Amino acid sequence: MKLKSKWTQQEVNYLQENVGIMKLSSIAKKLERSEQAVLSKMKRLGISNTKAQTGYLTTYELAALLKIDPSTIRGWIANHGLQYKKRATRTKRKCYFISPEDFWKWVELNREKIDFSKIEHQSIVPEPDWVEKERANAKPSVYKVWSVKEERKLMLLFSQGCTIKEVAGQLNRSIVSVQRKFQRLESC
């Protein structure tokens, strides 16, 4: 690859249009520049972050905004039809990106899966008007995180022959919560 010095406006436009769509190595090859030169230019242009360039959210970003685990988002993608785009990031790996518009369309059809009380106002823009009403009517979740000590006690109680109802009573948990936690621990 020959050494190029000054970037043309056409090259800058190509870079801006393809960050997050093409792999960095492909962009570099097309522009006949080294990957390091492309990275440096991205940094100077302030587009080192692919999600800022595309406007899409990663599964991790969306999970943080919804205050849930990223695996829940991946489950929605795999099992419940949440639309996504798989795109190359600056590295060679591909990530799932979700457009805010597609997310809200999906939520409108799957409201029961969302705890609206955890979503801060306008944190995922553009936020549809109906979301504020859902947020106002939402009852905050009372989920209590399981401690390692509680998980051990649950397994011990079951090994001693206690029923789900007895275990739930001793741990001050719902029967459904105990059942789900036990199933998760058993599958590990």
C-alpha positions in Angstrom: 0.0 0.0 0.0 1.5 3.3 -1.0 1.8 6.1 1.4 -0.9 8.8 1.0 -0.8 12.1 2.8 -3.7 14.5 2.6 -7.3 13.2 2.8 -9.7 14.3 0.1 -13.3 15.4 1.0 -14.5 12.4 -1.1 -12.4 10.0 1.1 -13.7 11.6 4.3 -17.3 11.3 3.0 -16.7 7.7 2.2 -15.3 7.0 5.7 -18.2 8.8 7.4 -20.8 6.9 5.3 -19.3 3.5 5.9 -18.3 3.5 9.6 -20.4 0.8 11.3 -21.5 -0.7 8.0 -18.2 -2.0 6.7 -15.2 -3.5 8.6 -12.4 -1.1 9.2 -10.1 -3.3 7.1 -12.4 -3.0 4.2 -12.7 0.7 4.4 -8.9 1.0 4.6 -8.5 -1.3 1.6 -11.0 0.7 -0.5 -9.3 4.0 0.5 -5.9 2.5 -0.1 -4.8 3.5 3.4 -3.6 1.6 6.4 -6.1 0.7 9.2 -4.1 2.9 11.6 -4.4 5.8 9.2 -8.2 5.3 9.0 -8.4 5.0 12.8 -6.4 8.2 13.3 -8.7 10.1 10.8 -11.8 8.7 12.6 -10.4 10.0 15.9 -9.6 13.5 14.4 -13.1 13.6 12.9 -14.7 12.6 16.2 -16.3 9.4 14.7 -14.3 6.9 16.6 -17.5 5.5 18.1 -19.6 3.5 15.6 -22.9 3.8 17.4 -22.6 7.6 17.6 -22.1 7.5 13.8 -25.0 5.2 13.0 -27.6 6.4 15.6 -28.2 2.8 16.6 -28.0 1.3 20.1 -26.0 -1.8 21.0 -27.6 -4.5 23.1 -25.5 -3.4 26.0 -26.5 0.3 25.6 -30.2 -0.6 25.3 -30.0 -2.9 28.3 -28.3 -0.1 30.4 -31.1 2.3 29.4 -33.8 -0.2 30.3 -31.9 -1.3 33.5 -32.0 -5.0 32.5 -29.5 -7.7 31.6 -28.1 -7.6 28.0 -29.1 -11.3 27.6 -32.7 -10.2 27.9 -32.3 -8.0 24.8 -30.6 -10.9 22.9 -33.6 -13.1 24.0 -36.0 -10.6 22.5 -34.0 -10.6 19.3 -33.8 -14.4 19.1 -37.3 -15.3 20.4 -39.6 -12.3 20.2 -38.9 -10.5 16.9 -37.0 -7.4 18.0 -35.4 -6.1 14.8 -31.7 -5.5 14.7 -28.8 -5.0 12.3 -25.6 -6.9 12.6 -22.7 -4.6 11.7 -19.0 -4.5 11.8 -17.5 -2.3 14.5 -14.0 -0.8 14.4 -12.7 -4.2 15.4 -13.3 -7.2 13.3 -16.2 -8.5 15.4 -19.8 -7.9 14.6 -22.3 -6.4 17.0 -26.1 -6.2 17.1 -27.4 -2.7 16.6 -31.0 -1.7 17.3 -32.6 1.5 15.9 -34.6 3.4 18.5 -37.5 3.5 16.0 -37.6 -0.3 15.6 -37.3 -0.7 19.3 -40.3 1.5 20.0 -42.4 -0.3 17.3 -41.5 -3.6 19.0 -42.3 -2.3 22.4 -45.7 -1.1 21.3 -46.6 -4.7 20.5 -44.8 -6.2 23.5 -45.6 -3.8 26.3 -45.9 -6.6 28.9 -42.1 -7.3 28.5 -41.1 -3.8 29.6 -40.9 -2.2 33.0 -41.7 1.4 31.9 -41.0 2.7 35.4 -37.3 2.1 34.8 -37.1 4.0 31.5 -36.1 7.6 32.0 -37.9 10.3 30.1 -36.5 10.7 26.5 -33.5 8.4 27.2 -34.3 6.5 24.0 -35.2 9.1 21.4 -37.5 9.6 19.6 -39.8 8.5 22.4 -43.4 8.0 21.2 -46.1 10.0 23.1 -47.8 6.9 24.4 -44.7 5.9 26.5 -45.2 8.7 29.0 -48.7 7.4 29.8 -47.3 3.8 30.2 -44.5 5.2 32.5 -47.1 7.1 34.6 -49.2 3.9 35.0 -46.3 1.6 35.6 -45.8 0.1 39.0 -42.2 0.0 40.0 -40.6 -3.4 40.0 -39.9 -4.9 43.4 -37.3 -7.4 42.2 -34.8 -8.3 44.8 -31.4 -9.6 43.6 -30.5 -13.0 44.8 -27.3 -13.2 46.9 -24.9 -16.1 46.7 -25.9 -17.0 50.3 -29.6 -17.2 49.3 -28.7 -19.3 46.3 -26.8 -21.8 48.5 -29.6 -21.9 51.0 -32.1 -22.5 48.2 -30.1 -25.5 47.0 -29.6 -26.8 50.5 -33.3 -26.6 51.3 -34.2 -28.5 48.1 -31.6 -31.1 48.8 -33.2 -31.6 52.3 -36.5 -32.3 50.6 -38.3 -29.1 51.3 -41.2 -28.1 49.0 -41.1 -25.0 46.8 -43.7 -23.4 49.1 -41.5 -24.1 52.2 -38.3 -22.8 50.4 -40.2 -19.6 49.3 -41.4 -19.0 52.9 -37.9 -19.5 54.4 -36.3 -17.2 51.8 -39.1 -14.6 51.8 -39.5 -15.0 48.1 -42.4 -15.8 45.8 -42.9 -19.4 44.6 -42.3 -18.3 41.0 -39.1 -16.6 41.9 -37.8 -19.7 43.8 -38.8 -22.0 40.9 -37.1 -19.8 38.3 -33.9 -19.4 40.3 -33.8 -23.2 41.0 -34.2 -23.9 37.3 -31.4 -21.5 36.4 -29.1 -22.9 39.0 -29.8 -26.5 37.9 -29.0 -25.7 34.2 -25.5 -24.3 35.1 
